Amino acid sequence: MRARAEVAQVVDAKPEEVTFTSGATESNNLAIFGLVAHAEQAGKRHILTTEIEHKAVLEPIEKLRELGFDVTVVPPNRGGWVEPTSITKALRPDTFLVSVMGINNETGVAQPIEEISQSLSDHDAYLHVDAAQAFGKTIGPLRNKRIDLMSISGHKIFAPKGIGALVARRRGFKKVPLRPIMFGGGQERGLRPGTLPVSLIAGLGTAARIATRDHEAREARCVEIRDQLVAALNRINVTWNADLDRTAPHTVNFSVPGLDSEAALIALKDIAAISNGSACTSQSYALSHVLLAAGLPETQIHGALRMSWCHLTPTFDINELVERLRRIQSDGT
């Protein structure tokens, strides 16, 4: 199938290492629960992850904790990224899975995947990367051969919703010892049963090919928007909630002193789509577990705003956006 090869090419994998799923949430669950039988056979019961992962990683791992597995959850630093040394220090001989996201969905911070991969060079734990926000947007880090498992979502790169994949890289000729978590068919080499949605898969393959082909141009456009936005927001002394030097060019997270985030959402709704949480959780607002993990003050988190865009985002009035934020800030002080 051509689409399988097109998805694999983005991360320099083999077509037979790609398993199609409904999206990154399913892929994460398959990567995590799919290793349980192997771990139990090997006598390994330790899982290592971070406090800033998506709920689609944290909740499956928490379920394994309830089932008796040992779990270590590493915090990020104040800049929103996980120090590779914190991963190394938390490793144990019985660690069978390390799960670290590629790019954070709330802050846009790119995690140091290459350095973390290198830190695992002498350990046989499987490395899982939730690449929902990174696939097709960053190329080099995801081609690291030490990444064993990688979850992707099609709609993040303009494929149809409802399609994704789990990439499971072989170590030499040895497959990742995944077991299915659903049953009732032999599709996807027995790993993921169910009739394949051919049209969705074709859409994912096409989107993956175009994302690779147009990567540099897309990134340049996103950087242009980001630089203009950052310069304008700095005029009203915003507080950046993550390390901008490590942030992907399509997302920022910031707080404005004296500003209520709910008021900002209402005031800016005709200019830009802004949220006070990730796109997945913004309809049920709670304090961001990502920003809490980074140790930010609750007052700062209450005023946090997330903006994201892509190369297709139409030109919008950044100066007007900043002026409205300034007015809301003045009204609240």
Secondary structure as UniProt FT lines:
FT   HELIX           2..10
FT   TURN            11..12
FT   HELIX           15..17
FT   STRAND          18..21
FT   HELIX           24..33
FT   TURN            34..35
FT   HELIX           36..42
FT   STRAND          46..50
FT   TURN            51..52
FT   HELIX           55..66
FT   TURN            67..68
FT   STRAND          70..74
FT   TURN            78..79
FT   HELIX           84..90
FT   TURN            93..94
FT   STRAND          95..99
FT   TURN            105..107
FT   STRAND          109..110
FT   HELIX           113..119
FT   TURN            120..122
FT   STRAND          126..130
FT   TURN            132..137
FT   HELIX           140..143
FT   TURN            145..146
FT   STRAND          149..153
FT   HELIX           154..157
FT   TURN            161..162
FT   STRAND          164..168
FT   TURN            172..173
FT   HELIX           188..190
FT   HELIX           198..213
FT   HELIX           215..233
FT   HELIX           234..236
FT   STRAND          239..240
FT   HELIX           244..246
FT   TURN            249..250
FT   STRAND          251..255
FT   TURN            257..258
FT   HELIX           261..267
FT   TURN            268..271
FT   STRAND          274..275
FT   TURN            279..283
FT   HELIX           289..293
FT   TURN            294..295
FT   HELIX           298..302
FT   STRAND          304..308
FT   TURN            311..312
FT   HELIX           318..332
//
